[in-house]
Amino acid sequence: MAVKRINLSFSLDRKDDLEVFNILSKQKYKTDYVIKAVLSFREKRDTTLDKEIIKQAVNEAIAECGGITTGDSRKDNDDCVQHELPDSIFDMFNNL
């Protein structure tokens, strides 16, 4: 079994470095702790959607449906066309 080693250095003058150093110093099984922390961070980062990506997806979905019209929907007005958004848009939000 091959074993690799990585040395880490912490600048105790920096707040984040000091905090992580203190956390790791208290751990009995440091390697296991770091492995779990890195994998957890990567999974969380991979599943987190950026707000701008969501906004762009919603804009595109609405545009594909013909956009959202403005006008007084209470009046019988032929020039105000009501577009209905498909359920797939709402399904997209439910899956987030």
N, C-alpha and C positions, 0 to 999 in steps of 0.2 A: 504494500500500500504506500503510495507516494504522499508525502506530507510537505506542504508549502508553508512558508512563514511570511507574514507581512508585518513590518514594524510601523507603528503609528507614533506620531509626535504631536503633543498638545502644547500650545502656547498658553500658559496659565494666566497670562495678562488679558486674554480675550475671554469674555463672559461665556460664550458658547463652548469653547474648548474646555474651560474649567468645569462647566456643568457636565459635559460628556465624560471627562476624566473622572469626576467624582462618581458618576453613575457606574462606569466600568470598574472602578476600583472596588466597589461594593459587591460586584458579581463574583460568585464562586467559579462558575463555568463561563468565562469571558468569551471564548470562541463560540459556544452555542448561543450565547446572548447576542453577539454581533451578527451571527448568521440569521437568526430569527428577526432581528431588527432590520437588517438590510432587505431581506425577502419581503417582510411586511411593508416596508416603505415602498419598494418597487411595485408590489401589487396594488397598493393604495394609489400610487401615482399613475399607474397604467389604467386604472378604472375611473379616475377622476376626470370629468369632462370640463373643459374650459368654457367659461361663460360665453365667450365670443363664438366658439364652435356651435353652441346651442342656439345662440341668436341667429347665426347664419343658416342653420338647418331649418329653423322656424320660418325665417324669411323666404327661403327657397320653397318650403312646403306650401306656404300661403300663396306665393307667386304661381306655383303649379296649379293651384285651385282657382285661379282667376283673380286673386287679390281680395282685399276687403274693400267693399264699396262704402261710400258715405252717402248720407241722405236721410230723409225722414221716413223710416220704415213704417210709421203709424199711418201714413197716408197711402191711399191706393195710387201709387205713382209708377207708371210704366218705365220711367227713366231710372228708377232705383232698382237695380237687379240685386237680389239677395243670393249670395253664394253660400253654400253649405260646406263647411270643412269636413273632410272625410274622417272617419274614425281612426284611420292610421296615424293621424297627427296626435290624437289624444293617446293612442296606444304607445307612441314614442315617449311621451312624458311619463306614462305609467311604468315604462321599463327603465327609467332613469334611476 
